[in-house]
Amino acid sequence: MSETSTTHVEQPGGPVHAGSGTLNYTVNLGLGDQERPGPSPRRIADDQLRLLRQQFVDLDGMGAARRVRDGSSTVILHGSPGCGRTAAALVLLHEVHQDTGIFRELLPGEEEGALTDPGLVGGGDRLLLNLAEADVSQWAQARRDLSALRKAVQEQQAHLVVVMPHDGTLEAHLQPYRADIARPPVLEVFRRHLRLHQMPHEEYLRSAPALDAFLAEEPPMEEVAHFADRVRRARAADSASDGFATWCEQSRDARKQWKREVARLVAARCVAPQRALLFATAMLHGAHADVIHHAAALLLRTLGTPHDETPLLEGKDLSERLSEIGAAAGPDGRVRFDKLDYDAAVRAHFWDHMPDLRTLFSTWTVHSTELDDPHLTWDLRRRLVSRLAGQYLRTGRASGDLALLAEEWSAAPASRARLEAAVDVLACGLNDLRCGRELRMLVYDWCIGKRLTGNLAHVLLRVCTDVIAPTHPDQAMTRLHRLARRERGATPALDALCHLAATSARLRRRMLERLTRQSAAPSVDARLFLRLCDPVALTDSGSAPHPLVDDKGVQDCVVTGWAAALTRLPQSHWQPYAERWLHTASASDHHHDQLLALLVDAAGRNGSALAALYSAARAAEPTAPGGRACGATTTERLLQRISTAQGLRPPAAPTPPAPPRGTIR
């Protein structure tokens, strides 16, 4: 990557990149930022699992599943589609939370490697292998690999939950790990959601024919959650207190009946300003009236609609215009339709029946996020982008189109709002079960070799750390590595990579292996290695049985990586890292000699490298943790190892001078 580019962006809201080729930043981060604090992918994943556990009602068979999990660290769940199989698997893993390890989903067939790779499992990891939608060949391959995966899980004191296909077969030797689950009491699931919405029990315990009819359909658990949420919103919007039965009727109607009504409304409101207000209200539903007004005017400008010459005082006021489309502003000034979920039906109608306007709707969306209005909050901007992405996802046009939007919106110059919109639209696609895999692969391709014009590098960095890392940390790590290879100057991708590696000993080991195997960019990877190979992290066992540095494979990586650094990089670059290494050795009783030995082994018989190491040790003496004397002792022990490596005798200790006569020894 020999090309370079320069960038000038005012208030970007984060590191940015404009141009192609190498990423050039203007901020330099030092050694103190190696393990910078920030949102932890592990914490994000744990928070999501904790919320799911609060919503969860035990399926029939969960007790047996827990016994299988506790007895063998592995459970294979079998249940019908829609019964809550995936949620059950996640809850089973959340319940065995440990101080070590991380939660992650295994993705066979993607670039992580085969399930038989023992490096996929770290100490205390909680692993989900969701094969509910696997075809016959994928399920057969997974069954062949399960024994090896189970062995690694047991050795690492980890836990594995497999969701098998509903019509899949299971061999006799795997049957002991199977647990059959079935739909939970659906009414209890519904009521659990309402309790979490803080609805008083005396309200939702009343009879409701619409609810009874809905539950009789045996809907999937996800639909039950949606129904409960609509009841909550119907209650919140009900100023007349019509009661639980009415709220359930509104939830039922919102699910089925608004499509035809919206079509009639759009046909009757054929004037451009009316339709612009209708669409803006649907996309910004719940926003302040000022935001709706400005967004509707922006849509007319985006569509090139001629300006209305009617004097302002002679035209209809906003309240009258809203009433024409079945909406109104409440006491708080926020605009909502009179009917529950009517906004979703309006969005779908415009998207489905005005296909020529889809590109302009997308342009309007990103411009709307940049409106200068104090009522336009960041949460509202995010909801607006999510509603647009929802139309792409609903109509099966997501992967390529959402990626193109992210690329277009991140083009320079970009405001903070536009950058956030680019991140959010890509995140919507990555979180979708249908197109998430395709978009993850596209992000990988972009991180490798795409011309990262504008601020696309910043967008990729954000989705790797905030979206991919919490559930697929290995994939986030490979993508961040590719981005880090292309950085010059400031190193936000490398900082994020170090932060991610710090969440798991397994991730750090995998990254060290990746950096020290045959590399297409050895000098660049040698620089990255120095940041990742932090001696403090390697020697701190934490709650693990032993520290990483005691692992033979890690020791080989350390020797290989330091050898590349000593031979390919100037001493001015690697010396600060060597000093940190030597200081860690000085402060460690158990690993003192081991750390020195690894450095000397990396230099081998290269006299220049050994001399440079000795020079670095002398330079590190004044700042050693125990003072100059402690640093000098470390230098002396390093010199002894260097002499041994060169086949020389260790230098004899100097003979102390004879004491003066009369001195008592």
N, C-alpha and C positions, 0 to 999 in steps of 0.2 A: 504494500500500500504506500506508494511513493508520493501520491498527491497530497497537497496540503491546502488548507483554506483558512480564512480568517473571518471573524464574526464580530459584528457590533449590534447588540440588542439592548434596548432600554427596558429595565424592569421585567426580565423574562419570567421571574418566578421560579427559576431553577436553571441548571446548566443547560446550555443550548448548543446547537450545531447548525451551521449554514454552509452549504456547499457539499462537495462529494469527497470521498476518500477518507483520510485520517481525520479523526475528531480532535480539534484544537480547542483547549479551554484556557482561560486566563487566570485561573485560581490554582495555586499549588497547595496541596495538602501534605503535611509532614507525617513523620512516624507516629505522632501522637493521635492521628486519626485512623489508625489501623483498625481498631474495633470501635468505631464511632457509634454512639447511641442513636437509636431511631426506632421506628415501628418494626417489631420483630415478627417475621413470618410465623414463627411458632406461636407467639401470643395471638396473632390474628386467627390462626387455625383453632387454637384452644377456645377463644371467645365464641367463634362460630359453633363449635361443638357444644359448648356450655348452653348456648341459647337453644340449640336443637334439643338438648336433654330436658330443658324446662318445658318444651312443647310436647314432648313425646309421651305417648301412652303405650304401655307394654303390649306387644302383640302376643297372641296365644303362642306358647312355645318359647318365650323369652327366658323362662327359668331354666329350661333344658339347655338352651344356647349358652347361658352363662356357665352352667356346670361343665359343658364341653370346653368352653374357652379357658376356664380356670384349670381344668385337668390336663389340657394338652397344648395350650397357648394358640390353638388354631380352631376355628369353627367355620364350617361351610353351611351357609344359610340357603334354604330352599323354601320358596313361597311363590304365591301367584302374583302376577303383575298388578301393581296398584295397591298392594297390601302394606307397603311401607318397608320393603326389604332394605333399601339403601339406608334409610333413616335408622333402622334397627342395627345395621352393621356399624354405622357411625357411633351410635350410643354404646354399643358393646366395646368399641375401642376407647371411647371417652372415659368409660368407667374404670379402665386400667391405667389411667394417667400416671406417669412416673416422672421423677426429676430428670432422668436421662432420656435421650431419644426424642424423636419428633413424630408427629402424625404426617402421613403422606399416602397418596394413592399410587399404586403400581399401575403402569401403563404398558403392558406387553405389546410389542409390535412397533413402539416408538423408539427413540434413540437411546433409551435408558439401558438397554441390554436385555439379555434373556433372564427369565425368572430363576434359572439355575446359577446365576452369578451371585456368589456369597457376598460380594461387595454392595449388593442392594440393601442389605439389612444392617442396621446399626444397633448398638446396645440400647435396649429399651424402646425401640421404635414401635409405633402402632401403624400397621399396614392394612390398607383396604385394597382388595383385588375384586373389582366390580365387573363380573362377566355376565351380568343379567341379559345383555343384548348380544352376547358372543354367538357366532355361528358355529356349526358343527366342528369345523376344522380348528377354530380358535379354542373351543372348549376342550377338544381332544389334546391339543398341544399343552394347554394349561394343566390338564390332569397328569400328563407325563412329567411335567416339571414340578409338580406340587411337593413331591417327596424331598427333592433337593432344597426347595424353598423352606419347607417345614423344618428341615435340619438346621438351616441357617437361623431361622426364627428361634428355635430352642437354644442354640448355642449363644445367641445374643440376648437371651431373656427378653425377647420381643413378643409381640402378639400380632396375629394375622386373622382377618375375617375375609372370607371369600363369599361373594354372592354368585350363586350358580344359575344358569339358565333354567327357566321353569320346566322346560321339557328335556333337560339334560340328564344324562345317565351318570352313574357314579360307581366305580369299581368297588369290590368288596373291601379292599384294604383301606379305602377312604371313607367307607360308611361310618366308622366310629366317630368321625369328626363332623358328621352331618347333623343339622338341627332343622326340623321342619317348623315353620312359623306360619301363622294365619292372621287374617284381619283382626284388629283389636275391636272392642266395642265402639262402633262408629259414633254413637251419641256421646260417649265419654270423650272421644277425640275432639268433637265439636265443642263440648263444654270446656275442655281444657284450654282451647284457644280463646274462648270468651273470658275465662278467668284470667288468662295472661293479659287480655285487653282491659282488665279491671272492671268488667261488667258485674254488677251485684248478682248473686246467685238467685235472689228472689225474682229477678227479671227473666233470666234464661231458663228457669225451671218450669215456666208456664207452657201450656200446650201451644203448638203452632202447626196447623195442617200443611203449610208449605214446606216446613222443615221435614215433617214426616214423609212427605212425598219425595223429597230430595234424597233422604237417607235410604228410602226403599229402593232406589236405583243402584245401590251399592257402588257409590262413586269412589274413585281413587282417593287416597288420603290427601293428596295435594289439592284436589277439588274441595274436600271438606274444609281445609284451611282457608281456601279462597272464599268459600261460602260464609265462614265465620267472620272473615275480615269485612265482607260486604255488610253483614249484619251490624258489625261495629260501626261502620261508616254511616249506615242508615240511622242508627241510634244517635250518632253525633250530630247529624244534620236535621234531626227531628225536633223542631221547636214545639210541636203540639203534643208530644209524648203519646204517640199512637199505640205504643206497646210492642211487645216482642213478636207477636203473630204478624203484625204489619211489617215490622222490619224484615222478617223472614220472607214475606211475600215480595217485598222490594228486592231482596237479594235474589229470589227466584226470577223475577221479571228482568233484572239486570243481566241475568245469565242467558235469557232466551229471546226477549221480546223487542229490544230496542232497534234491531237492524232495520225492520220495515219502517218504523217511525222516523228514523234518521233519514232514510231515503226520501220520504214524503216531505220532511222539513227542508232538505237541501233543494228539492225540486221547487218548493214554494218560495224559498229565499234565493232568487236567482241573481240579485244585484251583487256586484263584486264586493262592495264594502260589507254587506251582510255576511257573505260567505267567508270573507277574511276574518271578521270578528268571530264567526262560528269556529273556524279552524284554530285561531289563536286561543280561544277559550278552551277548546279541547286539549290543545298541546300544553297549555299553561294552567290547567285546571287547578283552582285553589290559590292562584296568585292574586295579588292586589290588583284592583281595577286599573290603576295607572299603568301597570306592566302590561295588562291585556290591551289597553288602548294603544300604547306605543308599539306593541308587537303587531297588532292588526294593521296599523299604518305602515309599519316596516314591510309586512307581507305584500301590501298593495304596491309599494315601491319596488320590491324584489320582482314582482310579476309585471312591472312596467305598466300598471293601470293608470290611465290619465287622471290628473288631479281633479277632485270635485270642486267646482267653482262656487258652490252654494255658500253664501255668507255664513260664518260660523254661528251667529246668533239665530239664524233661521233654520239651521239643521236640527236633527233630532239629537237629544242629549244621550249620554252613554247609558243611562238607566233605561230609557225607552228602547234603545238599540239592543240592549241585552235581553229585555223582556221579549223581543221579537224572536229570539232564538231559544227561548226557554231557560234563560239563565238570569242570575241576579247577584248583586253584591250584598253580602251580609253585613251585620253591624261592625265587623272588623275590617270591612272594605275588600274582602276577598271574594272573588267571583266563582260561583259554582252553578252547575246545571241543577234543575229542580229534581231530576230523576237520577237515581243511583247508577253509577257506571255509564251514564249516558256519554260521557267524554270519550270512553274507549270505543264506543260504537261510532261516534263521529270521526275519530281518527281513522278507524278502519275503513269507513265509507270513502273519505277523501282519498286515502291511499289506494284502495281497490278500484275506484271508479274514475279517478283522474290520473292515470299513469303518466301522462305527459308532464305533469307538474312535480313528479317525485324529486327530480334533481333540484328544482327550485325550492321545494319544501326543505330539502337538506341544507341548501344555502341559507335560507331564512333562519333555520334553527341555529346555526353557528353564529350568525349575525345577531340573533336575539340574545344569545348568551353575553354579548358585548354591550347590550343596552346600558346606558348610564342612568340607573334608577336605584334609589336606596332600598326599594322593596325587592329588588332582584337578588336574592341570597344565593350563596354557593349551592345550597341544597336544592333550590328551585332550578338552578342551571343544570344540575346533575339529573334531576327528574325530567327536564325537557329533553336532554340528549338521550336518556333512557327510553323515553316514549318514541322518539324517532327510531332508535335502534330496534325497538320492539316491533315496528312495522316491517323492517327488513327481516327480522328473525321470524315473524309470523308468516311471511310469504315465501320463506325459503330462499331468500336472495342475500344471505348474510355475509358469508366469509369474504368474498372478494369486494363486495360493495362497502362493508364496514371498514375494511383495510384501506380502500381508496379514500374514504372520508377522513380517516385518521391521517393519512399522508397529506391530503389536501389541506386539512385544517392546521397541520403543524408546519406548513410552509411559512418561511420568513416573509415579512415581519409578522410576529404572532404575539397577541396580547396574552396575559395570563389566563383570561377566560377561554380563549381559543385553544390554548394548550391543554387546559383541563378538559375541555370538550373532546379533544382528540384522544386523550387518555381514557375518558369515560366511554366513548363510543367503541373503542377497541376492547375495553374491559367487558362491555356487554356481550360481545361476541365470544370472548374467551370463556366467560362463565356459562355459556349456553352449551347444553349437553350435545346438541346436534352438530354444531360447527366449531366447538372448542378445540378439538384435535387438529382440524385443518388450519385454524388460525394460529395455534401454537407452532405448527410446522412453518407457516408463513413467517412468523416472527423470527424463527430460527434462521430461515433463509435471508431475511433482511439483516439480521445481526452479523451474518457472515460476509455478505458481499454487496448489499444494496447500496446505491448512492444515497447516503443519508443526508438529503437536502433539508434545508430549513431546520426545524427543531425535532425532526423525527427521532434522532438519537435520544433526546430527553424523553419522548413518549415511550420508546422501547424500554428504556431503563425503568420508567415508572411501572409499566405493566409487568415487567419481569419481577420486580420487587414486591409490588402491591397485589398483583392478581395471580401470577403463576406460582410464586414461591410458597405461599401458605399451604398449598395442596400438592404441588409438583416441584419440590425444591431442586431435585437433580436437573430438571429441564431448565429451571430458572438459572441455575449455576452455569450450565453450558452456554446459555445465551449471553449471560453477563460476561463470561470469559471471552466470547467473540467480540463483544463491544469493547471490553477492556484492552484487547489487543490493538484496537484502532485508536486509542486515546493518546493524546500528547498534551503536555501541560497538566491541567487539573485532571483528576482521575475519579469522577463520580461513579463510573461503572465498576472500577476496581474497589472503591470504597464499599459499594453495595455488595460486591462479591465477598470481600473480607467479612462483612457483617453477617452475610448469609452463612458462610463457612463456620463462623463462630457459634452458630446455633446447634451444631451437631459434630461430634468427633468423626462420624462416618463421612459427612460432607467434606470436612477438611482433608481427610485421608483421600477421598475420591479426587479432590481438586489437586492435591499434591501429585497423585498418580497421573492425572491428566497433564499437568505442567511438565513432568519430567520424562514422559515417554517420548517417542520419536515425534518431534514437533516441526510443523511447517514454518514456524516463526521462532527459532530457538532463542535469539537475543531478546525478543519481546517477552517470551514466556519466562526467560531467566529473570527479567525485571519483575514480572508478576509473582514469580516464585518467592522472591525476597519478601514481598509483602505478606503472602499467605503463610510462609514458613515462620511463624512467630514462635520463638523459643518458649515464651511464657505459656502460651496455649498448649504447646507440645509437652511440656513438663508438668502441667497441672492436670491431675487425674479427675478432679471434681468428685462426682459420685460414681465414676466408672471404676472397675477393678484395678486398672493400671493406666498410666498416661500413654499418650500416643507414641512418645519417643521410645518406649520400650518395645514397640511393635517392629519386627524385623522388616516388614514391607515399608513402613514409614521411614526407618533408618536408611534403607536403600534409596528412597525418594530424596531424602535430605542430602545424602552424599552426591547423588546425580545432579540435583538442583544446584547445590553450592559449587560443584565442579564447573557447571555451565556458567554460573555467575562469575567465578574467579577467572575463567578463561575468555569469556565473551564480553564482559562489561568492564569499563574503566574502574580503577580502584576508588575513585571519588564517588562512584555510585554505590558500590557494595559496602564501603567501609562503615557508614552509619549502621547498617544492618549487622555487620560483623561485631561492632562495638556493643550493640544491644545483645547479641548472642553471648559475647564474653561477659557482659555484666550479669546476664542471667546465670551463666556458669559460676561466677563469683558468689552469687547470692544463694546458690543451691548446694546443699551438702550431698544429696543423693545423686544428682545428675551432673556434678561438676566435671568429672573426668569424661563422662559419656559425651557431653556436648563438645568438649575440646577434641575428643577422638574423632567425632564426625566431621569437624572442620578439617582436621589434618588428613583424614581419609579422602575428603573431597579434593584436596590439593594434590594428593598422591605423591609422586616423586618429582613433581614440577617445582624446581628450585625457585623460580620467580614467584610462583603462587605462595609457596611456603614462606618466602621472605616477606611478601606483602602481608601475609597473615600475622607474622611476628611484628611488623611495623604497625599494623592496626591494633594489636594488643598493647604495644607501648603507648600508642596515642590514647587508648581507652583507660589507662591506669588512673589519671587524675579524677575521673568521674565515676569510678567503680563504686558500687553500693556501699562497700565497707571502707571506703577511703583508698588513698593511693597505695598503702601497704597491701591491702587485700588485692588490688589490681596487679601489683607487682608479683604477688604470689601466683596469680592466675597466669601471668606472662611467663613466669619461670616454669610452670607445669606445662604450658603450651610448648615452650622451647624444648623441654625434655621429649615431648612426643614428636616434635619436628626432627630432632636429632635421631630418634629411633627410626622414624620413617625414612631418613636418608642413610640408614645403616651406620650411624655414628654412635659412639658411646655417649650416654648422657654426660654433660659436663660435671666434673667433680665439684663438690661443694668446697668453697674456699676455706683454707685453714684459719681458724680464728687467731688473732694476735696473742702472744703470750702475755699474761697479766703482769703488772709490775711486781717486783719483789715485795714480799710481806703481805700480798693480797691473799685472802682466804677464798678458795674456790667453793 
